[in-house]
């Protein structure tokens, strides 16, 4: 009886996690393109915000700044490289175009 109750408890915890609610067809295709209309009928645009580029650029810039600054504590080179790399990576990911047309 104890093993049966343990098995039922495990099944009760695992079973709801395996039941995935299917996404409706309209909801799945709503944000597929760069432009879409919101609930009020206005045209919206999906643009990258640059977060991933900023993080990757900051890490790369910190490593490069630490390599270049070989004297003393090397903190200035690391921080300067991280800031410059973060700004550069953000702008690269966002792209030069501000418009979404």
C-alpha positions in Angstrom: 0.0 0.0 0.0 2.9 2.3 0.8 4.5 1.8 -2.6 1.1 2.4 -4.3 0.6 5.7 -2.5 4.1 6.8 -3.4 3.6 5.9 -7.0 0.3 7.8 -7.1 1.9 10.8 -5.5 4.7 10.8 -8.1 2.2 10.4 -10.9 0.1 13.3 -9.5 3.2 15.6 -9.6 4.5 14.5 -13.1 1.2 14.2 -15.0 0.2 17.9 -14.9 3.6 19.0 -16.1 3.3 16.8 -19.2 0.0 18.2 -20.2 0.9 21.2 -22.3 -1.9 23.5 -23.5 -1.7 23.9 -27.3 -1.3 27.5 -28.5 -4.0 28.7 -30.7 -3.1 29.2 -34.4 -3.7 32.9 -34.3 -1.7 33.5 -31.2 1.2 31.6 -32.4 1.4 33.6 -35.6 0.8 37.0 -34.1 4.4 38.2 -33.7 5.9 36.3 -36.6 6.7 39.4 -38.7 8.5 42.6 -37.9 5.3 44.6 -38.0 1.9 43.7 -36.6 -1.3 45.4 -35.4 -2.1 45.6 -31.8 -5.6 45.4 -30.2 -6.4 49.0 -31.1 -5.4 48.6 -34.7 -2.1 50.5 -34.5 0.9 49.2 -36.4 3.7 48.0 -34.0 7.2 47.1 -34.8 9.5 44.5 -33.1 13.0 45.8 -32.8 15.9 44.2 -30.8 16.6 46.2 -27.7 20.3 45.5 -27.7 20.6 43.7 -24.4 22.4 40.6 -25.7 24.8 42.6 -27.8 25.6 44.8 -24.8 26.4 41.8 -22.6 28.5 40.0 -25.2 30.2 43.3 -26.1 30.9 44.1 -22.4 32.5 40.7 -21.8 34.6 40.9 -24.9 35.6 44.5 -24.2 36.6 43.6 -20.7 38.8 40.8 -21.8 40.3 43.0 -24.5 40.8 45.9 -22.2 42.5 43.7 -19.6 44.8 42.3 -22.3 45.8 45.8 -23.5 46.3 47.4 -20.1 49.4 45.5 -18.8 50.6 47.9 -16.1 49.6 47.9 -12.5 46.2 46.8 -11.4 44.6 46.6 -14.8 41.2 47.6 -13.4 41.0 50.7 -15.5 41.5 48.8 -18.7 39.0 46.1 -17.8 36.3 48.6 -16.8 37.0 50.9 -19.8 36.9 47.9 -22.2 33.7 46.6 -20.7 31.9 50.0 -21.1 33.2 50.6 -24.6 32.4 47.0 -25.6 28.9 47.1 -24.1 28.0 50.3 -26.0 29.5 49.0 -29.2 27.7 45.7 -28.9 24.4 47.3 -28.2 24.6 49.5 -31.3 25.7 46.6 -33.5 22.7 44.5 -32.4 20.2 47.3 -32.7 21.4 48.1 -36.2 21.7 51.5 -37.8 18.1 51.7 -38.8 15.6 53.2 -36.4 12.6 52.9 -38.7 10.6 49.7 -39.0 9.3 49.8 -42.6 
